[in-house]
Amino acid sequence: MKSTPDKFQEIREAVRALCADYPDEYHREIDEQRGYPEAFVDALTKAGCLAAMIPQEYGGSGLGLTEASVIMEEINRSGGNAGACHGQMYNMGTLLRHGSEAQKKDYLPKIASGDLRLQSMGVTEPGTGTDTTKIKTTAVKKGDRYVVNGQKVWISRIQHSDLMILLARTTPLVDVKKKSEGMSIFVVDLRTAIGKGMTVRPIRNMVNHETNELFFDNLEIPAQNLIGEEGKGFRYILDGLNAERTLIAAECIGDGYWFIDRVTKYVKDRVVFGRPIGQNQGVQFPIAESYIEVEAANLMRWKACELFDAHQPCGAEANMAKYLAAKASWEAANACLQFHGGFGFASEYDVERKFRETRLYQVAPISTNLILSYVAEHILDLPRSF
Ligand SMILES: Cc1cc2nc3c(=O)[nH]c(=O)nc-3n(C[C@H](O)[C@H](O)[C@H](O)COP(=O)(O)OP(=O)(O)OC[C@H]3O[C@@H](n4cnc5c(N)ncnc54)[C@H](O)[C@@H]3O)c2cc1C
């Protein structure tokens, strides 16, 4: 399939070469075992891919979200699933932009070398869902510690991470002027927290995505693990969420190209009624439409990356990129499954696996409805519905 060459060919080729050592069979087997792609993530770490955004002075490559997004796109385009490791990229952004010099010196070189993994971010709670400012998890300062109590749900990669960024309320909602105030973010060292105030319950789910329910019962965190100023955590986490949405947009674009590649090849080869099925316009048009939509979503992804890297407001573009890309990859997935006929359901074709994987992004990290609501109310200034 032809795609427009860009200035990232060197990164693309390096990631493609690495991914080539982890072919479809590898990802299929991991999916069947509901395992974690340890060897693949280790190889990405060793190659410096997951430290792309760490400044060179801390041992990383000093690249931006733009380049990081190319890495994630290529993983998904190769048939893999960057969901196993994308957390490190956007969590890094939060630490980089809002962490103290001491925190950066302490963590970043070890993350760059692969000695530490920062793959998890704990925001969502069972009782509040998308209504994040109503979170019930509290962190109360007691001397040189914060004591955390509460619960989180759908917190990914905890079992394969050493550190987590946690959002908790430090001032009760009734005592703040704006509901977005009074929340703070912390670095939680999972190696010491689990079993000592923090319990993890894995959630089996439709995708092979390692995700968990977390329970905090008087978990103690050293006060120095607070990131930035107390009470401003929601603003800090939004930066991370914008990075996350943009990276996931790039992953969906990678998925979209993967589906289009696969289905294009298949419909050229598959002969029914004496001719390739791809000769029928009823087959061609949904594939062509998906390609148009993936290409269009890609433009918004570059715009979001550019704004994020220039430290400009990018909430609208990050959300719109994620919306367009997740929709485009889902339509491409549908066309790919449909035109593989029965074979689309056979695991050995990998279509059903990628189909499940890309479906997640209509719901997480933010659902399509909430993006529409954001655009309606924050961009178009329509009356607030909540
Ligand atoms: C596999 C997986 C991994 C995840 N990983 C993480 C993670 O690492 N860290 C983390 O913090 N979270 C994580 N999440 C959580 C994810 O971000 C949330 O599931 C997502 O934001 C939706 O929240 P919810 O599930 O509470 O849905 P709800 O908020 O309960 O919403 C349910 C549905 O109702 C709709 N809805 C809700 N309110 C409105 C409204 N006002 N108008 C219109 N429609 C509305 C939504 O569109 C949605 O489809 C993960 C989720 C999954 C499934």
Ligand as a Chemical Component Dictionary entry (heavy atoms), coordinates in Angstrom:
data_LIG
# 
_chem_comp.id                   LIG 
_chem_comp.type                 NON-POLYMER 
_chem_comp.pdbx_formal_charge   0 
_chem_comp.three_letter_code    LIG 
# 
loop_
_chem_comp_atom.comp_id 
_chem_comp_atom.atom_id 
_chem_comp_atom.alt_atom_id 
_chem_comp_atom.type_symbol 
_chem_comp_atom.charge 
_chem_comp_atom.model_Cartn_x 
_chem_comp_atom.model_Cartn_y 
_chem_comp_atom.model_Cartn_z 
_chem_comp_atom.pdbx_ordinal 
LIG C1  C1  C 0 -8.696  -2.145 28.874 1  
LIG C2  C2  C 0 -8.801  -0.835 29.590 2  
LIG C3  C3  C 0 -7.645  -0.230 30.060 3  
LIG C4  C4  C 0 -7.728  0.976  30.779 4  
LIG N1  N1  N 0 -6.581  1.526  31.327 5  
LIG C5  C5  C 0 -6.687  2.579  32.173 6  
LIG C6  C6  C 0 -5.531  3.056  32.893 7  
LIG O1  O1  O 0 -4.403  2.549  32.750 8  
LIG N2  N2  N 0 -5.693  4.084  33.767 9  
LIG C7  C7  C 0 -6.914  4.672  34.001 10 
LIG O2  O2  O 0 -6.988  5.592  34.805 11 
LIG N3  N3  N 0 -8.031  4.235  33.316 12 
LIG C8  C8  C 0 -7.939  3.218  32.427 13 
LIG N4  N4  N 0 -9.070  2.761  31.761 14 
LIG C9  C9  C 0 -10.362 3.381  32.032 15 
LIG C10 C10 C 0 -10.919 4.167  30.859 16 
LIG O3  O3  O 0 -10.229 5.380  30.745 17 
LIG C11 C11 C 0 -12.410 4.330  31.105 18 
LIG O4  O4  O 0 -13.013 3.045  30.979 19 
LIG C12 C12 C 0 -13.034 5.294  30.163 20 
LIG O5  O5  O 0 -12.574 6.590  30.431 21 
LIG C13 C13 C 0 -14.565 5.280  30.301 22 
LIG O6  O6  O 0 -14.916 5.419  31.660 23 
LIG P1  P1  P 0 -15.934 4.392  32.326 24 
LIG O7  O7  O 0 -15.536 3.018  31.957 25 
LIG O8  O8  O 0 -16.040 4.692  33.772 26 
LIG O9  O9  O 0 -17.303 4.708  31.602 27 
LIG P2  P2  P 0 -18.475 5.652  32.119 28 
LIG O10 O10 O 0 -17.958 6.980  32.510 29 
LIG O11 O11 O 0 -19.284 4.876  33.102 30 
LIG O12 O12 O 0 -19.280 5.801  30.772 31 
LIG C14 C14 C 0 -19.963 4.674  30.185 32 
LIG C15 C15 C 0 -20.537 5.088  28.852 33 
LIG O13 O13 O 0 -21.470 6.134  29.027 34 
LIG C16 C16 C 0 -21.183 7.215  28.160 35 
LIG N5  N5  N 0 -21.350 8.484  28.899 36 
LIG C17 C17 C 0 -21.001 8.761  30.167 37 
LIG N6  N6  N 0 -21.329 10.030 30.464 38 
LIG C18 C18 C 0 -21.894 10.574 29.359 39 
LIG C19 C19 C 0 -22.425 11.837 29.016 40 
LIG N7  N7  N 0 -22.426 12.835 29.906 41 
LIG N8  N8  N 0 -22.908 12.028 27.770 42 
LIG C20 C20 C 0 -22.890 11.017 26.861 43 
LIG N9  N9  N 0 -22.405 9.794  27.122 44 
LIG C21 C21 C 0 -21.908 9.569  28.338 45 
LIG C22 C22 C 0 -19.725 7.067  27.753 46 
LIG O14 O14 O 0 -19.564 7.512  26.451 47 
LIG C23 C23 C 0 -19.449 5.602  27.890 48 
LIG O15 O15 O 0 -19.576 4.961  26.649 49 
LIG C24 C24 C 0 -8.998  1.587  30.982 50 
LIG C25 C25 C 0 -10.156 0.986  30.476 51 
LIG C26 C26 C 0 -10.072 -0.204 29.791 52 
LIG C27 C27 C 0 -11.362 -0.853 29.300 53 
# 
loop_
_chem_comp_bond.comp_id 
_chem_comp_bond.atom_id_1 
_chem_comp_bond.atom_id_2 
_chem_comp_bond.value_order 
_chem_comp_bond.pdbx_ordinal 
LIG C1  C2  SING 1  
LIG C2  C3  SING 2  
LIG C2  C26 DOUB 3  
LIG C3  C4  DOUB 4  
LIG C4  N1  SING 5  
LIG C4  C24 SING 6  
LIG N1  C5  DOUB 7  
LIG C5  C6  SING 8  
LIG C5  C8  SING 9  
LIG C6  O1  DOUB 10 
LIG C6  N2  SING 11 
LIG N2  C7  SING 12 
LIG C7  O2  DOUB 13 
LIG C7  N3  SING 14 
LIG N3  C8  DOUB 15 
LIG C8  N4  SING 16 
LIG N4  C9  SING 17 
LIG N4  C24 SING 18 
LIG C9  C10 SING 19 
LIG C10 O3  SING 20 
LIG C10 C11 SING 21 
LIG C11 O4  SING 22 
LIG C11 C12 SING 23 
LIG C12 O5  SING 24 
LIG C12 C13 SING 25 
LIG C13 O6  SING 26 
LIG O6  P1  SING 27 
LIG P1  O7  DOUB 28 
LIG P1  O8  SING 29 
LIG P1  O9  SING 30 
LIG O9  P2  SING 31 
LIG P2  O10 DOUB 32 
LIG P2  O11 SING 33 
LIG P2  O12 SING 34 
LIG O12 C14 SING 35 
LIG C14 C15 SING 36 
LIG C15 O13 SING 37 
LIG C15 C23 SING 38 
LIG O13 C16 SING 39 
LIG C16 N5  SING 40 
LIG C16 C22 SING 41 
LIG N5  C17 SING 42 
LIG N5  C21 SING 43 
LIG C17 N6  DOUB 44 
LIG N6  C18 SING 45 
LIG C18 C19 SING 46 
LIG C18 C21 DOUB 47 
LIG C19 N7  SING 48 
LIG C19 N8  DOUB 49 
LIG N8  C20 SING 50 
LIG C20 N9  DOUB 51 
LIG N9  C21 SING 52 
LIG C22 O14 SING 53 
LIG C22 C23 SING 54 
LIG C23 O15 SING 55 
LIG C24 C25 DOUB 56 
LIG C25 C26 SING 57 
LIG C26 C27 SING 58 
# 
